Structure formats: structure tokens, C-alpha cells
Amino acid sequence: MSSRAKIKDIAERAGVSPATVSRALSDSGLVAEPTLSRIREAAQSLDYRPNVRARNLRTQKSMAVLLVVRDVSNPFYLEIFKGVEATAREAGYSVLMGNTENHPGRELEYFDMLRDGHADGMILMNGKLPLSQSRDPKQLGRLPIVVALELIEDCVLPHVQIDNVGAACGAVKHLLSLGHRRIAHICGPVPEVMSVLRREGYRKAMAAAGLAIPEGYEPIGDYTIASGAALCRELFSRADKPTALFIGNDEMAFGAINELRRLGLDVPGDVSVVGFDDLFLSECFYPPLTTVSQPRAQIGHLAMNQLLKVMNGDDAIEPLVEIETTLKIRGSTGPAKTSDN
């Protein structure tokens, strides 16, 4: 056809009324098979594309959602975005990514976008609410927001999470099973909850093994390569150098391994390293990084599914969805030298 297909064109081809076509294309659940399939086939054959502007004016919806992250340059978010976007597209939504860079003003801007109707919902992944945002359950509960991976304490919003304590504990137990006893932990930014939980898992595993943690064995980084390198350098300037490192994310682990090489130390011959996240580069890094793997595409899919329920007023929303992780054992961990322990 030379002009853009309309609902009445689909109705003619499918042999139904325009109202039936409208109900079918809006996934109202009011059109049964085989009529529903016939309408969809007609729409596809006519290359029908909905008039989004007209629909938005009619429904008072933007048909867009916000995915708000702390640093859009971090490759960790890419697979999550893909999971969110695939699920959102099926429901007719587009996804906007917001980059806060831990800037309070930007964090507030994205909340204003939501409140002003420029987006219909938000998946929050920067781990905090703007300081001016009320934590009153009645007010906060009205906002269509799902918190993913990061955890906000005393917050009524639904969360999609992993077991950070259990995952960290399992990573440290792997190092213990290799004979390591002097295990240091390069933390993420404390007091952010996710970093605190991973540190808690490290402490739990060390305590279960009857091992005291020397003062200074838990330096605090900021999830960047540079902080991983700097804190590794501090740890290996000590007299009681660790033989293994459990590190709060893969980027800091990359920085630490590069610094260990600069210091003339072999990984894993001299020092074993475990990261957290399983970035796509982790398997290609040398040596391939042993790391806690999070199913990021699944996380994005589940977070968007939760958000759709929130936006649709579903009463059966789970306040917490917890996803399992896997420890991917690769080439950056090996047995401790007997002389070191």
C-alpha cells in the first residue's frame, strides 16, 4: 500500500470490526482465537505500525520506561539493558537509559521525568533515592519503580536481587578450599548496601574457617579499574601480604591483576584473584577471571516484568525476587604455596 495502514484496513482484511481490531492490538484479552491470530496476521501483512503519538494522547501514557544506572560506560549494564528492552518491546514500551554518575542533581532529574509523565515507570539501579525523595511508604508506593540488584534499605519498592552475602561467601570458600588463609577483600563503595553485603559474605566465610581478618585487609574502592589497582598496591606494600584477593567487582579485579603484574607477581602462581559480576571481558582477560556470575539478561527480564505488573496495578507483586548466581572458576585462582600459609 502506498499510505500507512490503518485499523480499518486491518478490519477489512480480517473480516471484523475496527473495534475488535483495536481490542486485539491492545492485548486486552477480550479477543479470542482464532480471531486474534487472524487480526495479527492481517496487521503483519499490511506492515501496520501504530500511531504512537495519537495513542499516547489518548491513553495519557508515554509508553517509555527509564532504566537508571550509576555509570552507563560500565559494560555490566549492557546485558541487563538487553533483557529489559526485549521484555519492554513485547509490551509496546521503549527504554530510556539514565546515567547518574552518582550526581544528586541527575538522580532527581530522572525522578522528575517520571513524575512529569515523560516515562511511565522506572527500573532503579544506582542503589539510592534522591535525598529530597520521600521515603514515606504511602507516597513512595505510588511511584511505578522497581529496584534491581542494588538494595535500598527501609524501602517499600519491589526489588529484584541476588544473594550477595551467599555469593561472596561461596567465592571466599573457593579460595579457602585452595589452601589460602591470607585472603584480603577489596570492597566496593561502603556504606552502599550491596558493598556491605559482599563484605559481610567475606567476613562470614573467614569466620567459619576460624580466621581473623588483619586490620587493613578490607580497603574500600569505588568499582573502577583505577581503584582496584591503587588498593592492590597498598595491600602488597604490607609485610603480611595476602596470597589471595576477593574483589567486589570485575573492573576492580582487572585493575588489581594489572597491578600485580606490574609488581612482578604471577596470577595465580603467586596470588589468586576472584571478582564479582562476570563481565563479558572476564573470560577473555589474562588469566581468565574466576568470578561470581550474575544472569544479567534474566535480571533485566524479571525487573521489567515486575515493573509491568506495578504499572498495571497488579496486586500480586512479589516484594523481593531473588536470582541465583554461579561461581565461574577460571584461570585466576590456584593452590596457595605451602610456604605462604
N, C-alpha and C positions, 0 to 999 in steps of 0.2 A: 504493500500500500504506500501511496506517496505521502500521506499525512499520518500523524501519530494515532495509533489505535486507541479507541475509547471503550468504555464499559459497554456501551450499546452495541459496538461491533462484536465484542465477545458474546454478548447475549444472543445476537442473531446467529452466530456460528454455532453456539452450543444449544440453541433452541430453548432458552429460558428467559426470564425477565431480567432487566438490568438490576433490580433489587436483589435478586438471587445471586447474580454475579458479584455484586458489592459485598454481600454477606460471605460468599465463598472466599473472596480475595482478602478479606479482613480476618480470616481464620476465626470466625465467630463460633464455629462448632454447630451452626444451625443448618448446614447443608450436608446432606448425607451422600454416600456413594450410591450409584456410580456418577451422580450428577456432579459431585465435587471434582472428580478426575476429568470429566468431560470439559468442565469450565477451565481447569488449569491447562489442559492440552490446547484448548482454543486460545487462551491467553498467550501461551508459548508460541504457537504457530503464527500469531499476529504480532509477535515481538512487543507485547504490551508492557509499557513502563508506567507505573503510577505517577500522577502529578503530585509530587511531594509537597510543593508549596500550597496547593489547594487543600491537600489532606491535612497539613499542619494547621492551616487556618480553621479548618472545620473541627479538628479534634483538640485544638489548643495544646498540641504536643510538638516538640522539636524533632522527635524521632532520632535523637542523638544521646549518647551517654558519654560520660567522662571517665577516663582511666588516668588517675593522678599518681605519679611516681616521683621519687626524690631526685632521680638523675636519669634523664632519657638516654644518655650516652652509655649507660650500663647495659651490656648485652643480655644480662639476666632477664630483663623485661620483655625481650622480643618474643619468646615462645609464649609467655603469658598473654601478650597482646594478640598473638595469633589465635589463641584459644578463646579469648574474649570476643575478638572480631568475627570469628566463624559462627559463634553462637548468636551474637547480636544480629548478624546479617540474616540469619534464618528467621529471626523475629521482626525483620524490617528496620533495624536500627543501624546507624553508623556510629563509629567510635572516635572520639577526640582524645588525644593524649595530652595531659597536662604535666609540665615539668616544673617542680617547685624549687629544686636546688636548695632545699631547707630554708627558703626565704619566706618569712612570715607574711609579707605582703602578697606574694604569689599564692600562698596557701589560701588566704582569704579571698583572693580574686576568683578562684575556682569554686569556692562555696557560693560566692555571689552569682556566678554564672548559673549554678544550679537553682538558687532561689529566684533568679530573674527569669527562669524558663528557657535559657539558652541550651540547657540539657535536661533530660527527663530523669536521669539517675547518675550515680557516681560509684565507681569502684576505687576505694581509697587505699593506696599502697605506700604512703610515706610515713605511716606509723603515728600520726598525731592529728589532732584537730586544731584549727586556728585558735589562738588564745581568746579571741572575742566570741568564739562559738560556744553557746550554752551547752553544758552537759546535762541540763535538766532532761530526764528521760521523756517527759511529755513532749518537749519541744524537739529534741534530737530524734525521737522516734518517728516524727512526722516526715523527716527528710529521707528520700529514697537513696540510701547509701549502704554499701556492703564493704566491709574492711577485709582485705585479702593479705595473707601472710604476716604482715605486721600486726601487732596486737596492741589495742588501746585499752588500758585498764579502766575499770569502772565505767564502761561504755555499753549502752544498750543496743548498739547497732549489731546486726548479724556479722559473724566472722567466718572466713574460710582460712584454715590454719594447718600447719604441720605440728608435730610434737617436737618442738625444738630441744627440750630437755632430753627426751629419749634418743633423738638423733645424735646429739652431741655426746651423750653418754656412750652410745654404741661406737662412735668414732674413736673415742679415747680408749675404750675396751679393746679395740683392734690394735692400737699401739701397745697397750699393756700385754696383749697376747704375743706380741713380737719380742717381749723382754724389756721394753723401755720402762724406765722408772722416773727419769728426769724429763717430764713432759711439761712444756710451757704452753700457755694459751694466749694467742694474740686476739683480743676481744674486738668486737665491733663497738660502735659508739654507745657507751653506757652513760646515762641510765635508760636508754631506749629499751623497751621490754624485750624485744627479740634478742638483743645482745646479752641482756641479763639472763635470759632463759638458757642460751647456749653456754654461757659461763657456768650456770647452775648445773648443767649436764656434765660439764668437765669436772667440776668440784665433786659431784656425786660419784663419778667413776673413780676419781682419785681416792676419795674417802673409802669407797668399797674395797679398794685394793690396799688400804691401810697406809696410804702415802700422804705425807704432809706436803703442802704447796709452799715452796720458798717465797718469801717476800720479793715482789718484782717479777714473778713468773706469770702475771696476768696483765700485761700492758694493754692500754686501750687505744685502738685505732679508729679509722673513720671509713672503712670499707674500700679505701683506694689502694692502688699498687704502691704509691709512694709511702703510705703509712706502714704497709706491710714490710717494705724494705727498711725503713727507719727503725721500726721496733725490733726487727730481727737483728739489726746491727747492735742495738742496745743489749739484747739478750746474749749475744755472742761476744760481748765485751766483758762479761762476768767471769769470775773464777769458776763458778758452778754452772757451766754451760749445759743447756738441755741437749738431750740426744734425739728429741722428737718435738714437733710443733703441731698442735691442733689450732687451726686458724679459722676465724669467724666467717670468712667468705673466700671465694676462689681468687678474686682480684688481689687481696692482701697476700694470699698464698703465692701468687705469681711473683709479687714483689719480694717476698721472703726468699723464695728459691733463687731468684736472680742475685740477691744479696749474698746468699750462702755460696754461690758460685764465685762471686767477686772476692769472698773471703778465703777461697781455695778449698771449700768443703764440698764433699760429694753427697748428692741426694740420690738414693737413700743410703749409700755406704757409710757416711758419717752422721747424717741427720735424716730422719723420716719426717714427712710433711703430709698432713691431712687438711683438706679445705672443706668448703661447705657451699653448695649450690649446683655443681656440675654444669658450669658454662660449656657451651659447645667447643670452646678452645681448650678445655681442660684435658680432653683426650688427645689433642694434638700437641700439647705443651711437652717440653722435655725436662725431666721424665714425665710421662703421662700422670696426671694428678689423681691420687686417691682422694675421693671427696664424697660428701653426702649429696645424693641426687634427689632433687625435688621434681615431681612430674608437672612441669610448669604449664604445658598446654592444658592439662587436666584442671589445674588450679584456675586458669583463665576461664575455662568452660563452666566449672562449678560456680565461680564467682558471678559470672554473667547470668547463669540460671537463677541463682539466688536473687540477683538484682531484678530480673524479670518478675519473679514472684512478689518482691517488695512493691514494684511499680504497679503490679496488677491487683494489689491489695489482698494477696493470698494470706490466709490466717495460719497456714501450716508451714511457716518458715522456721527452719531449724536455727537456733541462735548460734550454734557452732558446728561447722562441718570440718572434720579433721581428716587429713590425707596422709597416707603412709609415705615414708621416704625409704631410700635404699642406699647402703654404703657401697660405692663403686670402688673396688680395690684394684689399684693400678700400680704403676712403677715407682711412685714417690715414697712408698713405705717398704721397709725391710727389717730384718732382725737387728736388734741392738748389739753392738760389740760387747763381748763379755767384760772387757776391761773398763768399759764406761759405766757399767751398772754393778 
